[in-house]
Amino acid sequence: MRVVRIVVLAFLLSSCAELTRTNQMLNSYLGKSIDSFMTEQGFAYRLKSPLDAGGAVYQFTGGPGGPRCVFYVTTDSAGIIKSYRFENC
């Protein structure tokens, strides 16, 4: 039983570290262009959804959060990153 608790605790701590890295990486690109994000991080978006007011929401997978991590980056009409969110990281 003690081994199981240690394994679960280790898993939770590593998950928390991945979430922190994903958040830090995305936060560092707020106010920068989506092109520089994709070039510097080596990401290609899976889906791009234009917004009625201009700009777009880009969907990416992977990154520091692992292969199941999905994150969304919202840009303005000039392609500048304004916000982000992520799931399953």
DODOVEX-722481 format. One record per residue: residue in one letter; x, z, y of N, C-alpha, C, O, CB in turn. Coordinates in pm, whole numbers, plus 50000, padded with zeros to 5 digits. Glycine has a CB too. Layout:
BEGIN
@r A; n_px X; n_pz Z; n_py Y; ca_px X; ca_pz Z; ca_py Y; c_px X; c_pz Z; c_py Y; o_px X; o_pz Z; o_py Y; cb_px X; cb_pz Z; cb_py Y
...
# end
This chain:
BEGIN
@r M; n_px 50082; n_pz 50000; n_py 49882; ca_px 50000; ca_pz 50000; ca_py 50000; c_px 50087; c_pz 50000; c_py 50126; o_px 50053; o_pz 49935; o_py 50225; cb_px 49907; cb_pz 50120; cb_py 49999
@r R; n_px 50197; n_pz 50072; n_py 50122; ca_px 50285; ca_pz 50080; ca_py 50237; c_px 50348; c_pz 49943; c_py 50266; o_px 50364; o_pz 49906; o_py 50383; cb_px 50393; cb_pz 50185; cb_py 50213
@r V; n_px 50383; n_pz 49870; n_py 50162; ca_px 50442; ca_pz 49737; ca_py 50180; c_px 50342; c_pz 49644; c_py 50247; o_px 50379; o_pz 49565; o_py 50334; cb_px 50487; cb_pz 49679; cb_py 50045
@r V; n_px 50217; n_pz 49652; n_py 50207; ca_px 50113; ca_pz 49569; ca_py 50267; c_px 50100; c_pz 49599; c_py 50416; o_px 50088; o_pz 49508; o_py 50497; cb_px 49978; cb_pz 49591; cb_py 50196
@r R; n_px 50102; n_pz 49725; n_py 50452; ca_px 50094; ca_pz 49762; ca_py 50595; c_px 50212; c_pz 49708; c_py 50673; o_px 50195; o_pz 49662; o_py 50786; cb_px 50088; cb_pz 49914; cb_py 50610
@r I; n_px 50329; n_pz 49713; n_py 50616; ca_px 50448; ca_pz 49663; ca_py 50684; c_px 50438; c_pz 49512; c_py 50703; o_px 50471; o_pz 49460; o_py 50809; cb_px 50576; cb_pz 49698; cb_py 50604
@r V; n_px 50392; n_pz 49441; n_py 50601; ca_px 50376; ca_pz 49295; ca_py 50611; c_px 50273; c_pz 49260; c_py 50717; o_px 50295; o_pz 49169; o_py 50797; cb_px 50335; cb_pz 49235; cb_py 50474
@r V; n_px 50161; n_pz 49329; n_py 50719; ca_px 50057; ca_pz 49303; ca_py 50819; c_px 50110; c_pz 49331; c_py 50959; o_px 50086; o_pz 49253; o_py 51051; cb_px 49932; cb_pz 49389; cb_py 50790
@r L; n_px 50180; n_pz 49440; n_py 50977; ca_px 50236; ca_pz 49473; ca_py 51108; c_px 50337; c_pz 49367; c_py 51152; o_px 50336; o_pz 49326; o_py 51269; cb_px 50304; cb_pz 49612; cb_py 51104
@r A; n_px 50422; n_pz 49323; n_py 51063; ca_px 50520; ca_pz 49219; ca_py 51096; c_px 50449; c_pz 49089; c_py 51137; o_px 50491; o_pz 49023; o_py 51232; cb_px 50613; cb_pz 49192; cb_py 50976
@r F; n_px 50344; n_pz 49054; n_py 51065; ca_px 50267; ca_pz 48934; ca_py 51099; c_px 50206; c_pz 48946; c_py 51239; o_px 50213; o_pz 48852; o_py 51318; cb_px 50157; cb_pz 48910; cb_py 50995
@r L; n_px 50147; n_pz 49060; n_py 51268; ca_px 50084; ca_pz 49079; ca_py 51400; c_px 50187; c_pz 49073; c_py 51512; o_px 50160; o_pz 49015; o_py 51618; cb_px 50010; cb_pz 49212; cb_py 51404
@r L; n_px 50301; n_pz 49132; n_py 51492; ca_px 50406; ca_pz 49129; ca_py 51594; c_px 50459; c_pz 48988; c_py 51616; o_px 50482; o_pz 48948; o_py 51730; cb_px 50521; cb_pz 49222; cb_py 51555
@r S; n_px 50477; n_pz 48912; n_py 51509; ca_px 50527; ca_pz 48775; ca_py 51525; c_px 50421; c_pz 48688; c_py 51592; o_px 50455; o_pz 48601; o_py 51672; cb_px 50567; cb_pz 48715; cb_py 51388
@r S; n_px 50295; n_pz 48710; n_py 51562; ca_px 50187; ca_pz 48635; ca_py 51627; c_px 50184; c_pz 48664; c_py 51776; o_px 50164; o_pz 48573; o_py 51857; cb_px 50052; cb_pz 48669; cb_py 51563
@r C; n_px 50202; n_pz 48788; n_py 51811; ca_px 50204; ca_pz 48827; ca_py 51952; c_px 50321; c_pz 48761; c_py 52025; o_px 50306; o_pz 48717; o_py 52139; cb_px 50213; cb_pz 48981; cb_py 51964
@r A; n_px 50435; n_pz 48753; n_py 51960; ca_px 50553; ca_pz 48689; ca_py 52020; c_px 50528; c_pz 48541; c_py 52043; o_px 50566; o_pz 48487; o_py 52147; cb_px 50677; cb_pz 48708; cb_py 51931
@r E; n_px 50463; n_pz 48474; n_py 51948; ca_px 50432; ca_pz 48331; ca_py 51963; c_px 50335; c_pz 48310; c_py 52079; o_px 50352; o_pz 48217; o_py 52158; cb_px 50372; cb_pz 48275; cb_py 51833
@r L; n_px 50236; n_pz 48395; n_py 52090; ca_px 50139; ca_pz 48386; ca_py 52198; c_px 50207; c_pz 48404; c_py 52334; o_px 50176; o_pz 48332; o_py 52429; cb_px 50029; cb_pz 48490; cb_py 52180
@r T; n_px 50299; n_pz 48498; n_py 52342; ca_px 50373; ca_pz 48522; ca_py 52466; c_px 50457; c_pz 48401; c_py 52503; o_px 50460; o_pz 48361; o_py 52619; cb_px 50462; cb_pz 48647; cb_py 52452
@r R; n_px 50526; n_pz 48342; n_py 52404; ca_px 50609; ca_pz 48223; ca_py 52432; c_px 50524; c_pz 48107; c_py 52479; o_px 50562; o_pz 48036; o_py 52572; cb_px 50688; cb_pz 48182; cb_py 52308
@r T; n_px 50409; n_pz 48085; n_py 52414; ca_px 50320; ca_pz 47976; ca_py 52454; c_px 50271; c_pz 47997; c_py 52597; o_px 50272; o_pz 47903; o_py 52677; cb_px 50199; cb_pz 47965; cb_py 52357
@r N; n_px 50229; n_pz 48117; n_py 52630; ca_px 50181; ca_pz 48148; ca_py 52764; c_px 50292; c_pz 48129; c_py 52868; o_px 50267; o_pz 48072; o_py 52974; cb_px 50128; cb_pz 48292; cb_py 52769
@r Q; n_px 50412; n_pz 48176; n_py 52838; ca_px 50523; ca_pz 48161; ca_py 52932; c_px 50558; c_pz 48014; c_py 52955; o_px 50582; o_pz 47972; o_py 53068; cb_px 50647; cb_pz 48236; cb_py 52881
@r M; n_px 50560; n_pz 47937; n_py 52846; ca_px 50592; ca_pz 47795; ca_py 52858; c_px 50489; c_pz 47724; c_py 52944; o_px 50525; o_pz 47649; o_py 53035; cb_px 50599; cb_pz 47730; cb_py 52718
@r L; n_px 50361; n_pz 47746; n_py 52917; ca_px 50256; ca_pz 47679; ca_py 52995; c_px 50254; c_pz 47728; c_py 53139; o_px 50237; o_pz 47647; o_py 53231; cb_px 50120; cb_pz 47703; cb_py 52931
@r N; n_px 50270; n_pz 47857; n_py 53161; ca_px 50270; ca_pz 47913; ca_py 53297; c_px 50383; c_pz 47856; c_py 53382; o_px 50367; o_pz 47841; o_py 53504; cb_px 50281; cb_pz 48065; cb_py 53290
@r S; n_px 50494; n_pz 47825; n_py 53321; ca_px 50608; ca_pz 47773; ca_py 53397; c_px 50582; c_pz 47633; c_py 53453; o_px 50656; o_pz 47587; o_py 53540; cb_px 50732; cb_pz 47770; cb_py 53309
@r Y; n_px 50479; n_pz 47565; n_py 53404; ca_px 50447; ca_pz 47430; ca_py 53452; c_px 50332; c_pz 47425; c_py 53552; o_px 50296; o_pz 47317; o_py 53598; cb_px 50415; cb_pz 47341; cb_py 53336
@r L; n_px 50272; n_pz 47538; n_py 53585; ca_px 50166; ca_pz 47536; ca_py 53687; c_px 50224; c_pz 47483; c_py 53818; o_px 50330; o_pz 47528; o_py 53863; cb_px 50106; cb_pz 47679; cb_py 53707
@r G; n_px 50155; n_pz 47387; n_py 53880; ca_px 50203; ca_pz 47328; ca_py 54005; c_px 50300; c_pz 47213; c_py 53985; o_px 50347; o_pz 47155; o_py 54083; cb_px 50267; cb_pz 47432; cb_py 54089
@r K; n_px 50333; n_pz 47179; n_py 53861; ca_px 50423; ca_pz 47068; ca_py 53831; c_px 50343; c_pz 46953; c_py 53770; o_px 50228; o_pz 46971; o_py 53732; cb_px 50538; cb_pz 47112; cb_py 53735
@r S; n_px 50405; n_pz 46838; n_py 53761; ca_px 50333; ca_pz 46721; ca_py 53711; c_px 50319; c_pz 46723; c_py 53560; o_px 50405; o_pz 46775; o_py 53488; cb_px 50403; cb_pz 46594; cb_py 53755
@r I; n_px 50210; n_pz 46666; n_py 53513; ca_px 50186; ca_pz 46656; ca_py 53370; c_px 50293; c_pz 46568; c_py 53305; o_px 50330; o_pz 46590; o_py 53190; cb_px 50045; cb_pz 46599; cb_py 53342
@r D; n_px 50342; n_pz 46468; n_py 53378; ca_px 50447; ca_pz 46381; ca_py 53325; c_px 50575; c_pz 46458; c_py 53296; o_px 50638; o_pz 46437; o_py 53193; cb_px 50475; cb_pz 46267; cb_py 53422
@r S; n_px 50614; n_pz 46547; n_py 53387; ca_px 50735; ca_pz 46626; ca_py 53364; c_px 50715; c_pz 46722; c_py 53247; o_px 50807; o_pz 46745; o_py 53169; cb_px 50774; cb_pz 46704; cb_py 53490
@r F; n_px 50595; n_pz 46777; n_py 53234; ca_px 50565; ca_pz 46864; ca_py 53121; c_px 50583; c_pz 46788; c_py 52989; o_px 50649; o_pz 46837; o_py 52897; cb_px 50422; cb_pz 46920; cb_py 53131
@r M; n_px 50523; n_pz 46670; n_py 52980; ca_px 50531; ca_pz 46593; ca_py 52855; c_px 50673; c_pz 46547; c_py 52826; o_px 50717; o_pz 46549; o_py 52711; cb_px 50438; cb_pz 46472; cb_py 52862
@r T; n_px 50746; n_pz 46507; n_py 52930; ca_px 50883; ca_pz 46461; ca_py 52910; c_px 50975; c_pz 46576; c_py 52870; o_px 51050; o_pz 46564; o_py 52773; cb_px 50935; cb_pz 46394; cb_py 53038
@r E; n_px 50970; n_pz 46686; n_py 52943; ca_px 51060; ca_pz 46798; ca_py 52917; c_px 51028; c_pz 46872; c_py 52788; o_px 51119; o_pz 46919; o_py 52721; cb_px 51055; cb_pz 46895; cb_py 53032
@r Q; n_px 50901; n_pz 46882; n_py 52753; ca_px 50862; ca_pz 46955; ca_py 52632; c_px 50850; c_pz 46864; c_py 52510; o_px 50841; o_pz 46912; o_py 52397; cb_px 50730; cb_pz 47026; cb_py 52655
@r G; n_px 50849; n_pz 46733; n_py 52532; ca_px 50840; ca_pz 46639; ca_py 52420; c_px 50701; c_pz 46631; c_py 52359; o_px 50688; o_pz 46593; o_py 52242; cb_px 50938; cb_pz 46677; cb_py 52315
@r F; n_px 50598; n_pz 46665; n_py 52434; ca_px 50462; ca_pz 46661; ca_py 52383; c_px 50394; c_pz 46530; c_py 52418; o_px 50417; o_pz 46473; o_py 52525; cb_px 50380; cb_pz 46778; cb_py 52438
@r A; n_px 50313; n_pz 46482; n_py 52328; ca_px 50223; ca_pz 46371; ca_py 52356; c_px 50082; c_pz 46428; c_py 52338; o_px 50055; o_pz 46500; o_py 52242; cb_px 50249; cb_pz 46246; cb_py 52262
@r Y; n_px 49994; n_pz 46395; n_py 52430; ca_px 49860; ca_pz 46452; ca_py 52420; c_px 49780; c_pz 46384; c_py 52309; o_px 49797; o_pz 46266; o_py 52280; cb_px 49788; cb_pz 46439; cb_py 52554
@r R; n_px 49691; n_pz 46463; n_py 52249; ca_px 49600; ca_pz 46412; ca_py 52146; c_px 49476; c_pz 46352; c_py 52207; o_px 49418; o_pz 46257; o_py 52154; cb_px 49561; cb_pz 46522; cb_py 52049
@r L; n_px 49435; n_pz 46408; n_py 52320; ca_px 49311; ca_pz 46366; ca_py 52383; c_px 49323; c_pz 46387; c_py 52533; o_px 49377; o_pz 46488; o_py 52579; cb_px 49189; cb_pz 46445; cb_py 52325
@r K; n_px 49273; n_pz 46291; n_py 52609; ca_px 49270; ca_pz 46302; ca_py 52755; c_px 49126; c_pz 46281; c_py 52798; o_px 49067; o_pz 46176; o_py 52771; cb_px 49367; cb_pz 46200; cb_py 52824
@r S; n_px 49069; n_pz 46380; n_py 52866; ca_px 48930; ca_pz 46372; ca_py 52913; c_px 48928; c_pz 46371; c_py 53065; o_px 48961; o_pz 46472; o_py 53127; cb_px 48845; cb_pz 46490; cb_py 52857
@r P; n_px 48891; n_pz 46258; n_py 53125; ca_px 48884; ca_pz 46252; ca_py 53271; c_px 48777; c_pz 46347; c_py 53325; o_px 48675; o_pz 46370; o_py 53260; cb_px 48855; cb_pz 46109; cb_py 53317
@r L; n_px 48803; n_pz 46402; n_py 53443; ca_px 48706; ca_pz 46490; ca_py 53511; c_px 48634; c_pz 46411; c_py 53619; o_px 48694; o_pz 46324; o_py 53682; cb_px 48777; cb_pz 46615; cb_py 53571
@r D; n_px 48508; n_pz 46441; n_py 53642; ca_px 48430; ca_pz 46371; ca_py 53743; c_px 48491; c_pz 46382; c_py 53882; o_px 48484; o_pz 46287; o_py 53960; cb_px 48289; cb_pz 46425; cb_py 53745
@r A; n_px 48549; n_pz 46496; n_py 53914; ca_px 48606; ca_pz 46520; ca_py 54047; c_px 48749; c_pz 46466; c_py 54059; o_px 48814; o_pz 46490; o_py 54161; cb_px 48604; cb_pz 46669; cb_py 54078
@r G; n_px 48797; n_pz 46396; n_py 53959; ca_px 48936; ca_pz 46349; ca_py 53956; c_px 49018; c_pz 46440; c_py 53868; o_px 48977; o_pz 46553; o_py 53839; cb_px 48995; cb_pz 46343; cb_py 54099
@r G; n_px 49131; n_pz 46394; n_py 53826; ca_px 49214; ca_pz 46471; ca_py 53735; c_px 49166; c_pz 46455; c_py 53593; o_px 49082; o_pz 46370; o_py 53564; cb_px 49214; cb_pz 46618; cb_py 53775
@r A; n_px 49221; n_pz 46536; n_py 53504; ca_px 49187; ca_pz 46525; ca_py 53363; c_px 49221; c_pz 46655; c_py 53290; o_px 49294; o_pz 46740; o_py 53341; cb_px 49261; cb_pz 46407; cb_py 53298
@r V; n_px 49166; n_pz 46666; n_py 53169; ca_px 49203; ca_pz 46774; ca_py 53078; c_px 49275; c_pz 46707; c_py 52961; o_px 49220; o_pz 46619; o_py 52895; cb_px 49076; cb_pz 46857; cb_py 53031
@r Y; n_px 49397; n_pz 46752; n_py 52936; ca_px 49477; ca_pz 46700; ca_py 52826; c_px 49477; c_pz 46801; c_py 52713; o_px 49488; o_pz 46922; o_py 52736; cb_px 49622; cb_pz 46669; cb_py 52872
@r Q; n_px 49464; n_pz 46753; n_py 52590; ca_px 49468; ca_pz 46840; ca_py 52473; c_px 49597; c_pz 46813; c_py 52396; o_px 49631; o_pz 46698; o_py 52367; cb_px 49343; cb_pz 46818; cb_py 52382
@r F; n_px 49669; n_pz 46920; n_py 52364; ca_px 49794; ca_pz 46913; ca_py 52288; c_px 49784; c_pz 47006; c_py 52168; o_px 49704; o_pz 47099; o_py 52166; cb_px 49916; cb_pz 46950; cb_py 52378
@r T; n_px 49866; n_pz 46981; n_py 52067; ca_px 49876; ca_pz 47072; ca_py 51954; c_px 50022; c_pz 47104; c_py 51926; o_px 50111; o_pz 47029; o_py 51963; cb_px 49809; cb_pz 47012; cb_py 51829
@r G; n_px 50043; n_pz 47217; n_py 51861; ca_px 50179; ca_pz 47257; ca_py 51823; c_px 50245; c_pz 47343; c_py 51927; o_px 50183; o_pz 47433; o_py 51984; cb_px 50265; cb_pz 47136; cb_py 51798
@r G; n_px 50371; n_pz 47315; n_py 51952; ca_px 50447; ca_pz 47393; ca_py 52049; c_px 50492; c_pz 47526; c_py 51992; o_px 50493; o_pz 47544; o_py 51870; cb_px 50365; cb_pz 47417; cb_py 52172
@r P; n_px 50528; n_pz 47619; n_py 52079; ca_px 50578; ca_pz 47748; ca_py 52032; c_px 50476; c_pz 47825; c_py 51950; o_px 50513; o_pz 47913; o_py 51873; cb_px 50621; cb_pz 47831; cb_py 52149
@r G; n_px 50347; n_pz 47793; n_py 51967; ca_px 50243; ca_pz 47865; ca_py 51895; c_px 50221; c_pz 47818; c_py 51752; o_px 50138; o_pz 47875; o_py 51680; cb_px 50115; cb_pz 47853; cb_py 51969
@r G; n_px 50294; n_pz 47717; n_py 51710; ca_px 50281; ca_pz 47668; ca_py 51574; c_px 50185; c_pz 47550; c_py 51563; o_px 50119; o_pz 47515; o_py 51661; cb_px 50235; cb_pz 47779; cb_py 51483
@r P; n_px 50178; n_pz 47489; n_py 51445; ca_px 50101; ca_pz 47366; ca_py 51428; c_px 49950; c_pz 47380; c_py 51450; o_px 49884; o_pz 47282; o_py 51482; cb_px 50124; cb_pz 47314; cb_py 51292
@r R; n_px 49895; n_pz 47500; n_py 51434; ca_px 49751; ca_pz 47520; ca_py 51454; c_px 49716; c_pz 47546; c_py 51600; o_px 49599; o_pz 47543; o_py 51637; cb_px 49701; cb_pz 47635; cb_py 51369
@r C; n_px 49816; n_pz 47572; n_py 51681; ca_px 49793; ca_pz 47603; ca_py 51822; c_px 49741; c_pz 47478; c_py 51896; o_px 49801; o_pz 47371; o_py 51887; cb_px 49923; cb_pz 47656; cb_py 51888
@r V; n_px 49631; n_pz 47495; n_py 51967; ca_px 49574; ca_pz 47388; ca_py 52049; c_px 49573; c_pz 47439; c_py 52192; o_px 49523; o_pz 47547; o_py 52220; cb_px 49430; cb_pz 47347; cb_py 52001
@r F; n_px 49628; n_pz 47359; n_py 52283; ca_px 49621; ca_pz 47400; ca_py 52422; c_px 49573; c_pz 47286; c_py 52510; o_px 49594; o_pz 47168; o_py 52482; cb_px 49756; cb_pz 47449; cb_py 52470
@r Y; n_px 49506; n_pz 47326; n_py 52618; ca_px 49443; ca_pz 47233; ca_py 52711; c_px 49506; c_pz 47253; c_py 52848; o_px 49518; o_pz 47366; o_py 52897; cb_px 49288; cb_pz 47253; cb_py 52715
@r V; n_px 49545; n_pz 47143; n_py 52909; ca_px 49608; ca_pz 47148; ca_py 53041; c_px 49520; c_pz 47066; c_py 53136; o_px 49491; o_pz 46950; o_py 53110; cb_px 49756; cb_pz 47092; cb_py 53037
@r T; n_px 49479; n_pz 47129; n_py 53246; ca_px 49394; ca_pz 47062; ca_py 53345; c_px 49478; c_pz 47023; c_py 53465; o_px 49554; o_pz 47103; o_py 53518; cb_px 49276; cb_pz 47154; cb_py 53388
@r T; n_px 49462; n_pz 46896; n_py 53507; ca_px 49536; ca_pz 46846; ca_py 53622; c_px 49440; c_pz 46803; c_py 53733; o_px 49321; o_pz 46781; o_py 53709; cb_px 49626; cb_pz 46728; cb_py 53582
@r D; n_px 49495; n_pz 46793; n_py 53853; ca_px 49417; ca_pz 46736; ca_py 53963; c_px 49435; c_pz 46585; c_py 53962; o_px 49498; o_pz 46530; o_py 53872; cb_px 49459; cb_pz 46798; cb_py 54101
@r S; n_px 49379; n_pz 46517; n_py 54061; ca_px 49384; ca_pz 46370; ca_py 54065; c_px 49526; c_pz 46315; c_py 54082; o_px 49551; o_pz 46199; o_py 54052; cb_px 49296; cb_pz 46319; cb_py 54177
@r A; n_px 49618; n_pz 46398; n_py 54129; ca_px 49758; ca_pz 46355; ca_py 54144; c_px 49840; c_pz 46384; c_py 54019; o_px 49960; o_pz 46354; o_py 54016; cb_px 49822; cb_pz 46424; cb_py 54264
@r G; n_px 49779; n_pz 46441; n_py 53915; ca_px 49851; ca_pz 46472; ca_py 53792; c_px 49926; c_pz 46603; c_py 53795; o_px 50014; o_pz 46626; o_py 53712; cb_px 49945; cb_pz 46363; cb_py 53762
@r I; n_px 49892; n_pz 46690; n_py 53890; ca_px 49957; ca_pz 46821; ca_py 53902; c_px 49879; c_pz 46922; c_py 53818; o_px 49756; o_pz 46930; o_py 53826; cb_px 49965; cb_pz 46866; cb_py 54051
@r I; n_px 49951; n_pz 47000; n_py 53738; ca_px 49888; ca_pz 47097; ca_py 53649; c_px 49831; c_pz 47213; c_py 53731; o_px 49902; o_pz 47277; o_py 53809; cb_px 49990; cb_pz 47150; cb_py 53545
@r K; n_px 49702; n_pz 47238; n_py 53712; ca_px 49633; ca_pz 47342; ca_py 53786; c_px 49597; c_pz 47462; c_py 53698; o_px 49591; o_pz 47575; o_py 53748; cb_px 49508; cb_pz 47286; cb_py 53847
@r S; n_px 49573; n_pz 47439; n_py 53569; ca_px 49538; ca_pz 47549; ca_py 53480; c_px 49563; c_pz 47508; c_py 53336; o_px 49588; o_pz 47391; o_py 53306; cb_px 49391; cb_pz 47592; cb_py 53501
@r Y; n_px 49555; n_pz 47607; n_py 53248; ca_px 49569; ca_pz 47583; ca_py 53105; c_px 49495; c_pz 47690; c_py 53029; o_px 49462; o_pz 47796; o_py 53082; cb_px 49718; cb_pz 47579; cb_py 53064
@r R; n_px 49471; n_pz 47661; n_py 52903; ca_px 49416; ca_pz 47760; ca_py 52810; c_px 49461; c_pz 47719; c_py 52670; o_px 49497; o_pz 47604; o_py 52647; cb_px 49258; cb_pz 47770; cb_py 52820
@r F; n_px 49459; n_pz 47814; n_py 52579; ca_px 49500; ca_pz 47781; ca_py 52443; c_px 49417; c_pz 47856; c_py 52341; o_px 49356; o_pz 47959; o_py 52370; cb_px 49648; cb_pz 47812; cb_py 52423
@r E; n_px 49418; n_pz 47801; n_py 52218; ca_px 49342; ca_pz 47858; ca_py 52106; c_px 49428; c_pz 47856; c_py 51980; o_px 49514; o_pz 47770; o_py 51964; cb_px 49210; cb_pz 47779; cb_py 52084
@r N; n_px 49404; n_pz 47951; n_py 51894; ca_px 49470; ca_pz 47956; ca_py 51761; c_px 49621; c_pz 47964; c_py 51769; o_px 49691; o_pz 47914; o_py 51680; cb_px 49431; cb_pz 47836; cb_py 51680
@r C; n_px 49672; n_pz 48024; n_py 51872; ca_px 49818; ca_pz 48035; ca_py 51885; c_px 49865; c_pz 48171; c_py 51838; o_px 49984; o_pz 48200; o_py 51841; cb_px 49862; cb_pz 48012; cb_py 52032
# end
